[in-house]
């Protein structure tokens, strides 16, 4: 399970977060990211960090929240786009983050992806980089629906189907790290409204990049069942919720 040789030492981390009307979650998501970059600066002071927020057709207060955050935190860029497309938003953020990097810098740059309705742990970036330094090109992190906003029975069923363990078999755009050079060689996120994360990882695997799945970087995400993307995380939770309700009625 371990790559044969270590990878280039990571010198820069770029976090990409797409946003579509997330005024109720965005502040907490950005606050968590700030804590993660501060922890990285303390433990890996030689590693620079940047954050790219992509506002995709936002009509609520998301722009105000993102702009205020950018004004109070160094290394933050805010893009405004009208894709209405998760894959295109992620791709635009990644492109902006690595646009000016040469091939050598791409090897030593790590792209960390998350979502605007999710809260990363403070050690999120610190824990990803040892995998990269050990030669892994892709880190598939785990996610857990926020118990505070999720029906307890739905959460129980979700946990049964998604064990929080090492070497899990899932891909979540809310918790996905990839070496920038590998990302570019794989063609980046495709412009899909959903499942763009799985499509990218499939391409990375086809090209032979080293992929590892871990629960050590677990991200807390919204347990809402009002889907933002077809076949996305919310859609899955909604379908699981319907199944849960049916099971409870028949019990």
Secondary structure, DSSP 8 states (H G I E B T S, - for coil): ---SS------EEEEEEEESS-TTTHHHHHHHHHHHHHHHHHH-TT-EEEEEEEEES--STHHHHHHHHHHHSTTEEEEEE----HHHHHHHHHHHHHTT--HHHHHTEEEEEEETTEE--TTHHHHHHHHHHTT-SEEE--EEE-GGGS-HHHHHHHHHHS---TT-----TTSEEEEHHHHHHTT---S-SS-HHHHHHHHHHHTT--EEE-STT-EEE----S-SSTTSHHHHHHHHHHHHHHHHHH-
